[in-house]
Amino acid sequence: MCTAPEPPPHDPLRLHLSGKRRWSRVERPHLVELRGQQDNYMGQVLDVSRGGLRVAIVDPSFYEATQDSLALVERRFPRGAMVHFVEEGVSRRVQVVRITPHGGGWLSLGCEFESHLTHDEAVRLGLGDESGGSKGVSHVPEAAHGD
């Protein structure tokens, strides 16, 4: 397995590469609508924190016959997106910071909220005080399998 070399001790990037997340990610099966510049797409949250979320795009209309996931996401969300938690009534502007292709042709997007969730919003999304929950969640929603 190949790993990237660790930055030198004096490198200012070292502060950002601690390997620890700023917020605990909690698995919550929220249904969300991602609102792009022109169209809206349904997604299933894989996990969420006060700082962002990871979401599987489950809307077939999102996908095109292309292998270039970066170009696809850039076309759909050229200036980020508005994510709306359908049942919880929470909406936040996000920037896509990570794209992960998965078997079966679906994508998950790592999104950062432009401003962190308020305490009230975090409670509505089931985050509470964030002392519980799991990190490194790898659950894939049934809807993302396309079965």
LOMARNU-87136 format. One record per atom (N, C-alpha, C): residue in three letters; y, z, x. Coordinates in steps of 0.001 Angstrom, whole numbers, padded with zeros to 6 digits, always signed. Each point is the difference from the previous one (the first is absolute). Last residue first. Layout:
<nodes>
ALAYZX...
</nodes>
This chain:
<nodes>
ASP-001531-006538-031216ASP-001339-000154-000578ASP+000069-000216-001482GLY+003523+000868+003561GLY-000067-001277-000685GLY-001371-000269-000613HIS+002148+003807+002680HIS-001199-000708+000424HIS-000121-001373-000633ALA+003434+003272-000988ALA+000287-000794+001192ALA-001215-000786+000463ALA-000102+003131-003669ALA+000726-001222-000383ALA+000245-000900+001196GLU-001972+004339+000573GLU-000929-000958-000574GLU+000697-001325-000306PRO+002033+003084+003901PRO-000146+000025-001454PRO-000936-001094-000480VAL-000242+002586+004721VAL+000469-001284-000506VAL-000203+000007-001502HIS+000441+003888+004268HIS-000500-000409-001301HIS+000608-001332-000419SER+000676+002943+004020SER-000482-001367+000114SER-000574-000515-001312VAL+003599+003975+002450VAL-000825-000380-001141VAL-000443-001445+000156GLY+002622+003411+002869GLY-000884-001066+000415GLY-000950-000460-001097LYS+001696+004738-000883LYS+000640-000977+000863LYS-001012-001073+000338SER+000550+003574-004434SER-000730-000455+001162SER+000823-001000+000781GLY+001145+004527-003412GLY-000177-001440+000110GLY-000687-000379+001278GLY+003450+004319-001031GLY-001377-000449-000188GLY-000095-001482+000207SER+004137+002119+000385SER-000840+000799+000883SER-001461-000382-000146GLU+004078-001707-002379GLU-000652-000789+001048GLU-000844+000831+000942ASP+002390+001179-004205ASP+000644+000422+001250ASP-000589-000712+001210GLY-000573-002508-004502GLY+000282+001433+000075GLY+000729+000343+001274LEU-001949-004287-001917LEU+000027+000418+001400LEU+000245+001494+000140GLY-000230-003142-004011GLY-001141+000836+000340GLY-000045+000449+001438LEU+003414-002548-002581LEU-001036-000845+000589LEU-001209+000799+000469ARG+003826+002165-001841ARG-000462-000941-001033ARG-001110-000904+000515VAL+002112+002936+003067VAL-000815+000759-000952VAL-000558-000934-001075ALA+003015-001842+003048ALA-001257+000334+000685ALA-000931+000757-000941GLU+004365-000913-001501GLU-000812-001217+000033GLU-001358+000272+000647ASP+003098+003541+000023ASP-000427-000298-001359ASP-000890-001241-000048HIS+002049+001147+004102HIS-001042+000963-000330HIS-000560-000294-001390THR+001960-004226+002340THR+000545+001331-000266THR-001170+000938-000312LEU-000545-004385+003186LEU-000114+000519-001363LEU+000680+001358-000109HIS+001779-003414+003763HIS-001167+000819-000319HIS+000010+000471-001447SER+002148-004652+001588SER+000408+001409+000050SER-001190+000816-000486GLU-000867-004389+000723GLU+001312-000054+000656GLU+000659+001370+000036PHE-005383-000738+000080PHE+001092+000154-000953PHE+001326-000063+000751GLU-004538-002469+001616GLU+000846+001164+000272GLU+001103+000043-001048CYS-005275-002281+000370CYS+001410-000107-000380CYS+000719+001308+000296GLY-004748-003192+000834GLY+000582+001289+000339GLY+001496-000139-000233LEU-004197-002887-002227LEU+001312+000036+000635LEU+000380+001439+000280SER-004712-003269-000868SER+000696+001256-000272SER+001288-000036+000812LEU-003457-004104-002103LEU+000866+000615+001005LEU+000406+001402-000426TRP-004381-003841-000955TRP+001135+000766-000506TRP+000745+000660+001154GLY-004196-002841+000168GLY+001263-000705-000118GLY+001177+000791-000527GLY-004807+001049+001247GLY+000176-000393-001397GLY+001352-000644-000247GLY-000290+003415+003979GLY-001059-000890-000461GLY+000190-000307-001474HIS+004459+001329+002421HIS-001304+000623-000210HIS-001005-001064-000429PRO+005261+000673+002654PRO-000923-000816-000785PRO-001358+000709-000087THR+005096+001997+000786THR-001391+000082+000425THR-000860-000878-000904ILE+005434+001251+001674ILE-000813-000855-000860ILE-001422+000062+000533ARG+005033+002951+000407ARG-001338-000315+000491ARG-000728-000836-001047VAL+004489+001428-000613VAL-000049+000254+001439VAL-001374-000303+000593VAL+003593-000911-004502VAL-001381-000144+000455VAL-000001+000153+001516GLN+003549+002289-003457GLN-000143-001064+000985GLN-001462-000037+000420VAL+002672+001935-004752VAL-000862+000127+001176VAL+000164-001194+000928ARG+002215+003060-004585ARG+000101-001203+000826ARG-000846+000238+001248ARG-000922+002449-004826ARG+000594+000109+001333ARG+000027-001355+000674SER-001149+003050-004978SER+000248-001288+000640SER+000706+000233+001323VAL-003017+002700-004243VAL+000710+000111+001279VAL+000145-001405+000577GLY-002488+001575-004111GLY+001423-000271-000161GLY+000825+000179+001267GLU-004954+000381-001236GLU+000766+001159+000450GLU+001500-000201-000107GLU-003450-003368-001035GLU-000150+001141-000905GLU+000908+001175+000355VAL+000234-004097+002703VAL+000018-000326-001418VAL-000036+001235-000899PHE+002123-000813+004813PHE-001209+000709-000396PHE-000008-000010-001527HIS+002524-003453+003444HIS+000148+000817-001207HIS-001358+000600-000346VAL+002963-002513+004315VAL-001310+000433-000487VAL+000242+000948-001165MET+002729-004173+002660MET+000165+001217-000788MET-001392+000350-000476ALA+001205-002810+004651ALA-000385-000026-001413ALA+000426+001301-000663GLY+001181-003474+004678GLY-000629+001221-000484GLY-000318-000141-001476ARG+001852-003671+002004ARG+000961+001083+000266ARG-000562+001340-000466PRO-002621-004001-000377PRO+000827-000309+001176PRO+000997+001099+000367PHE-004522-000667-002859PHE+000934+001130+000149PHE+000913-000212+001207ARG-003123-003426-001379ARG+000018+000816-001211ARG+001061+001104+000046ARG-000775-002873+003788ARG+000448-000811-001139ARG+000163+000843-001253GLU-001762+002064+003870GLU+001414-000341+000218GLU+000551-000851-001135VAL-004599+001019-000003VAL+000798+001187-000329VAL+001485-000278+000198LEU-002941-003445+001253LEU-000120+000250-001436LEU+000870+001182-000419ALA-000429-001016+004589ALA+000858-000978-000682ALA-000019+000229-001512LEU-002902+002663+002551LEU+001385+000329+000316LEU+000952-000949-000732SER-004699-000759-000260SER+000467+001114-000841SER+001452+000357+000266ASP-003083-004460+000605ASP+001106+000649+000697ASP+000598+001109-000862GLN-003451-003211-001215GLN-000586+001027+000856GLN+001087+000822+000689THR-000185-002795-004943THR+000519+000015+001368THR-000685+001118+000763ALA+000439-001649-005069ALA-001042-000512+000892ALA+000575-000114+001408GLU+001906+003763-003293GLU-000009-001457+000074GLU-001163-000413+000885TYR+001729+004760-003032TYR-000691-000706+001078TYR+000073-001510-000158PHE+001764+003208-003204PHE+000671+000219+001283PHE-000531-000951+001068SER-001805+000432-004495SER+001107-000957+000111SER+000777+000165+001311PRO-003650+002972-001350PRO-000435-001297+000539PRO+001139-001000+000178ASP+000173+005448+000259ASP+000438-001068-000898ASP-000395-001357+000587VAL-000424+004402+002098VAL-001142-000353-000848VAL+000321-001135-000970ILE+001548+002584+004884ILE+000508-000961-000976ILE-001202-000492-000810ALA+000677+004821+002566ALA-000815-001212-000056ALA+000597-000907-001070VAL+002434+004053+003092VAL-000345-000555-001308VAL-000843-001262+000169ARG+002471+004716+002383ARG-000872-001117+000340ARG-000550-000486-001325LEU+004765+002895+001285LEU-001283-000147-000657LEU-000768-001146+000608GLY+004449+003855+001072GLY-000467-001352-000262GLY-001339-000022-000705GLY+002678+004010+001255GLY+000688-001051+000747GLY-000442-001418-000295ARG-001839+004155-001840ARG+001433+000049-000311ARG+000760-001137+000672SER-005020-001082-001032SER+000621+001168+000622SER+001462+000016-000406VAL-005200-002541-001312VAL+001450+000113-000114VAL+000452+001268+000713ASP-004498-003877-000793ASP+000491+001333+000317ASP+001523-000027+000020LEU-002468-003455-002016LEU-001113+000558+000763LEU+000340+001420+000430VAL+001799-003208-004304VAL+000325+000839+001146VAL-001286+000495+000645GLN+000736-004587-002734GLN-000674+001288-000147GLN+000298+000799+001259GLY+002645-004394-002761GLY-000708+000548+001141GLY-000621+001339-000340MET+002690-004920-002093MET-000620+001308-000205MET-000769+000417+001250TYR+004547-003244-000539TYR-001439+000008+000256TYR-000534+001411-000176ASN+004615-003624-000994ASN-000546+001353+000034ASN-001516-000093+000141ASP+004434-003530+001460ASP-001127+000337-000869ASP-000429+001442+000178GLN+003848-001963+002352GLN-000148-000886-001154GLN-001063+000465-000983GLN+001256+002561+003920GLN+001259-000671-000282GLN-000103-000872-001262GLY-003478+003909+000053GLY+000554-000795+001083GLY+001302-000645-000411ARG-003117+004385-001542ARG+000967-000984-000474ARG+000637-000687+001195LEU-004645+002924-001435LEU+000844-000365+001135LEU+000901-001133-000455GLU-002853+004100-002560GLU+000486-001370-000095GLU+000915-000208+001195VAL-004348+003613-000911VAL+001394-000306+000304VAL+000286-001470-000258LEU-003709+004458-000860LEU+000233-001415-000239LEU+001486-000244+000255HIS-003133+004093+002172HIS+001099-000447-000854HIS+000001-001526-000138PRO-003148+003851+002071PRO-000263-001336-000563PRO+001085-000491-000958ARG-000236+003274+004627ARG+000330+000095-001425ARG-000148-001394-000600GLU-000561+003006+004943GLU-000607-001032-000829GLU+000330+000279-001459VAL+003008+001389+004339VAL-000887+000544-001012VAL-000530-001153-000842ARG+002600+001248+005085ARG-000335-001003-001008ARG-001043+000592-000935SER+004030+002355+003157SER-001420-000055-000346SER-000213-001059-001063TRP+004060-000263+003596TRP-000346+000518-001316TRP-001505-000098-000183ARG+001759-001296+004131ARG+001088+000889-000401ARG-000318+000692-001318ARG-003788-001620+003574ARG+000843-000506-001063ARG+001054+001032-000360LYS-002494-000813+004867LYS+000040+000853-001184LYS+000956-000599-001010GLY-000722-001715+004433GLY-001274-000106-000693GLY-000062+000866-001245SER+003670-000918+003322SER-000738+001253+000104SER-001374-000087-000639LEU+004056-003105+001070LEU-001413-000334+000082LEU-000868+001243+000123HIS+004915-000296+000008HIS-000425-000629-001244HIS-001499-000289-000037LEU+002209+001917+003828LEU+000365+000862-001122LEU-000523-000539-001325ARG-000392-002521+004031ARG-001002+001050-000092ARG+000288+000934-001179LEU+002944-003537+001537LEU-000914-000327-001088LEU-001052+001083-000207PRO+003193+000076+003646PRO+000507+000536-001265PRO-000901-000334-001197ASP-001549+000685+005257ASP+000271-001067-000955ASP+000479+000590-001331HIS-001644+002387+004033HIS+001453-000122-000150HIS+000402-001056-001036PRO-004665+000889+001232PRO+000606+001220-000547PRO+001499-000105-000256PRO-003022-004502-000268PRO+000302+000988+001032PRO+000720+001213-000601PRO-003334-002771-003134PRO+001311-000174+000627PRO+000232+001082+001056GLU-004941-001919-001155GLU+000926+001020-000493GLU+001346-000186+000689PRO-003514-004101-000952PRO+000337+001050+000964PRO+001012+000971-000597ALA-003563-002558-003102ALA+001292-000252+000637ALA+000289+001122+000988THR-005062-001530-001220THR+001099+000812-000522THR+001265-000317+000778CYS-005361-002013-001193CYS+001230-000128+000776CYS+001085+000855-000641MET-005657+000116+000116MET+001178+000000-000841MET+001236+000000+000882
</nodes>
